[in-house]
Amino acid sequence: SAVISQKPSRDICQRGTSLTIQCQVDSQVTMMFWYRQQPGQSLTLIATANQGSEATYESGFVIDKFPISRPNLTFSTLTVSNMSPEDSSIYLCSVRIAPYEQYFGPGTRLTVT
Amino acid sequence: QKEVEQNSGPLSVPEGAIASLNCTYSDRVSQSFFWYRQYSGKSPELIMSIYSNGDKEDGRFTAQLNKASQYVSLLIRDSQPSDSATYLCAVGGGLSGGYQKVTFGTGTKLQVIP
């Protein structure tokens, strides 16, 4: 398995601002993912972030709104830009340990007012 | 048709009973199957993985896979109130996403009644 930490654990932000969420893993992993989970809903994949390449975004998510960095094999950031109340959600970092097992960070609870 | 389907529940079982959670998937060439447990307000926790047909047991949990029927289940024996959570089924290694994608179901909420 892997130990994953996220910062911040929660935040309340104003409309129109941006928030950067950090994800740190205790071991080197190739594949990292960012998910969003709204209350009572299942997981929605935002993008896949592999080190050394551009992030791959899922349908409905764009780089201008959710820029991602992956500078090394243990770290990634997700920025939620120009936030609106609709962005209020839990954002989860996930890593894949071979072959397909995925582990999740504790999440960042974002509220946009 | 959803790629991974689960009954949303809630599934209510008395303490000490067997809880049976079911999941069907649409991608016939899927290779890997997982069950996650998610407590309210927490992130998903991987509890079982299964890759071949049959049963896999780990403590009170048994995962069952039937690739011919495209069906995977999770049995929880001697259910405890602490098992009350949402259980997510996840399927990976299929054709969707170039064999890399893991698709999550919407989850089944389990309530264990003391």
Interface residues (C-beta under 8 A of the other chain):
Chain A: S1 M31 Q41 S42 L43 T48 I90 L92 R96 P99 Y100 E101 Q102 Y103 F104 G105 P106 G107
Chain B: Q31 S32 F34 K42 S43 P44 E45 L46 S49 L88 A90 G92 G93 Q100 V102 F104 G105 T106 G107
